[in-house]
Amino acid sequence: MCAAEDIRRYRIPNGLILTAAVFCLLGKGIFGFADCGAAGAAAAVLAAAGSMLLILALCLPFHILGMAGGGDVKVMALAVGWLGPGTGMKAIGIGFILGAVLALVKMVYRRSMAGRFFNLFAYIGRAIRGKRMEVYYDVKRDGRDCVIPLGACICAGILFKGIGL
């Protein structure tokens, strides 16, 4: 459902994210309890919640700078919470690769590749010269033509890793 909303509206509602997080933590608790009892359940839930919070903290600057949407960051946190750090990071990596391919296809189709790369290099140049970071993407300034549903791509990565690909 998160992927469908991201594709449809380029936005993932917080209610969907919260529901997924609750199911993630409940699932971790149930599996942990089945393996090691109450202590195992508590450890599994704390490990999953800690992993999710760590990813949120690490990715927050990318959201603040307009390089990733809030929903995208939250889906990354869910990936690591549910799949664990190693497999979750692989799922995110697959999602990034899918997102890069989608962005490339979109730029070729819209014939905007030169302009997008010009904007990227200009952004990097301003950051180096000014020795400070600024917002990379602003919907009011840049519109939605360059947006891709990265959250949906990460959801695909979660699916691929979840089924063992």
Wavefront OBJ file of the C-alpha trace (Angstrom):
o trace
v 0.000 0.000 0.000
v 2.925 2.345 0.728
v 4.342 1.693 -2.740
v 0.968 2.255 -4.411
v 0.479 5.585 -2.631
v 4.008 6.691 -3.520
v 3.446 5.857 -7.186
v 0.023 7.483 -7.240
v 0.680 10.653 -5.210
v 4.453 10.813 -4.594
v 3.522 10.731 -0.928
v 3.244 7.989 1.681
v 0.701 8.817 4.399
v 1.965 8.636 7.965
v -0.970 6.398 8.866
v 0.314 3.718 6.496
v 3.833 4.064 7.837
v 2.631 3.858 11.436
v 0.501 0.783 10.663
v 3.471 -0.906 8.988
v 5.725 -0.034 11.940
v 3.231 -1.491 14.420
v 2.960 -4.711 12.404
v 6.749 -4.848 12.114
v 7.238 -4.555 15.863
v 4.380 -6.964 16.627
v 5.830 -9.485 14.205
v 9.284 -9.128 15.709
v 7.805 -9.609 19.181
v 5.850 -12.712 18.156
v 8.823 -14.336 16.434
v 11.120 -13.369 19.309
v 8.673 -14.843 21.822
v 8.403 -18.068 19.819
v 12.205 -18.373 19.770
v 13.181 -17.286 23.291
v 10.116 -16.371 25.322
v 9.391 -12.939 26.786
v 13.053 -11.937 26.926
v 13.468 -12.831 23.257
v 10.360 -10.852 22.342
v 11.580 -7.770 24.191
v 15.045 -8.041 22.659
v 13.638 -8.452 19.146
v 11.293 -5.488 19.492
v 14.015 -3.262 20.983
v 16.501 -4.267 18.267
v 13.981 -3.531 15.504
v 12.915 -0.219 17.057
v 16.532 0.789 17.623
v 17.426 -0.049 14.011
v 14.487 1.986 12.739
v 15.400 4.985 14.890
v 19.038 4.805 13.795
v 18.072 4.847 10.109
v 15.676 7.740 10.711
v 18.446 9.694 12.435
v 21.012 8.927 9.733
v 18.660 9.780 6.872
v 17.038 12.871 8.383
v 19.641 15.253 6.890
v 18.855 13.917 3.392
v 15.176 14.654 3.968
v 15.873 18.124 5.358
v 17.998 18.922 2.299
v 15.270 17.747 -0.091
v 17.221 14.719 -1.342
v 14.693 12.158 -0.078
v 11.071 12.403 0.909
v 9.914 11.817 4.449
v 8.022 8.702 3.412
v 11.090 7.367 1.609
v 13.154 7.717 4.788
v 10.464 6.037 6.870
v 10.233 3.117 4.421
v 14.022 2.734 4.697
v 13.623 2.542 8.482
v 10.913 -0.098 8.093
v 13.175 -2.132 5.796
v 15.919 -2.275 8.402
v 13.470 -2.844 11.254
v 11.744 -5.785 9.599
v 14.568 -7.422 7.664
v 17.392 -6.610 10.075
v 20.357 -4.314 9.447
v 22.233 -6.441 6.898
v 19.329 -7.593 4.745
v 17.514 -4.281 5.231
v 20.481 -2.318 3.888
v 20.652 -4.669 0.907
v 16.944 -4.056 0.276
v 17.554 -0.306 0.426
v 20.480 -0.704 -1.980
v 18.264 -2.598 -4.428
v 15.677 0.173 -4.046
v 18.295 2.827 -4.812
v 19.397 0.936 -7.933
v 15.776 0.609 -9.084
v 15.260 4.300 -8.349
v 18.372 5.265 -10.333
v 17.192 3.218 -13.313
v 13.726 4.768 -13.067
v 15.218 8.274 -12.834
v 17.416 7.599 -15.860
v 14.467 6.330 -17.895
v 12.397 9.335 -16.851
v 15.181 11.775 -17.800
v 15.654 10.113 -21.194
v 11.906 10.071 -21.853
v 11.493 13.730 -20.861
v 14.781 14.731 -22.511
v 15.832 16.420 -19.282
v 19.093 14.596 -18.565
v 21.429 17.464 -19.440
v 19.404 19.930 -17.382
v 19.198 17.610 -14.361
v 22.943 16.933 -14.396
v 23.642 20.642 -14.876
v 21.496 21.367 -11.785
v 23.298 18.641 -9.804
v 26.780 19.916 -10.679
v 25.721 23.521 -9.985
v 24.374 22.404 -6.598
v 27.634 20.636 -5.765
v 29.622 23.691 -6.874
v 27.535 26.021 -4.684
v 27.951 23.669 -1.722
v 31.737 23.564 -2.156
v 32.158 27.299 -2.740
v 29.742 28.323 0.020
v 30.935 25.568 2.389
v 27.345 24.935 3.395
v 24.511 22.747 2.270
v 21.257 24.111 0.887
v 17.996 22.481 -0.118
v 18.527 20.455 -3.293
v 14.915 19.924 -4.305
v 11.971 22.186 -3.562
v 8.608 21.250 -5.078
v 7.558 24.911 -5.338
v 10.726 25.808 -7.222
v 11.371 22.601 -9.186
v 7.903 21.129 -9.773
v 7.231 17.384 -9.864
v 8.730 16.514 -13.258
v 11.950 15.204 -11.731
v 10.359 13.282 -8.839
v 10.467 9.496 -8.717
v 8.624 7.248 -6.261
v 11.731 6.179 -4.340
v 9.629 4.721 -1.531
v 8.013 2.354 -4.038
v 11.464 1.356 -5.307
v 12.584 0.613 -1.742
v 9.373 -1.381 -1.185
v 10.331 -3.445 -4.261
v 13.787 -3.962 -2.727
v 12.129 -5.128 0.504
v 9.984 -7.551 -1.486
v 12.980 -8.904 -3.411
v 15.037 -9.451 -0.246
v 12.026 -10.716 1.704
v 11.406 -13.504 -0.796
v 15.097 -14.338 -0.962
v 16.263 -12.735 -4.222
l 1 2 3 4 5 6 7 8 9 10 11 12 13 14 15 16 17 18 19 20 21 22 23 24 25 26 27 28 29 30 31 32 33 34 35 36 37 38 39 40 41 42 43 44 45 46 47 48 49 50 51 52 53 54 55 56 57 58 59 60 61 62 63 64 65 66 67 68 69 70 71 72 73 74 75 76 77 78 79 80 81 82 83 84 85 86 87 88 89 90 91 92 93 94 95 96 97 98 99 100 101 102 103 104 105 106 107 108 109 110 111 112 113 114 115 116 117 118 119 120 121 122 123 124 125 126 127 128 129 130 131 132 133 134 135 136 137 138 139 140 141 142 143 144 145 146 147 148 149 150 151 152 153 154 155 156 157 158 159 160 161 162 163 164 165
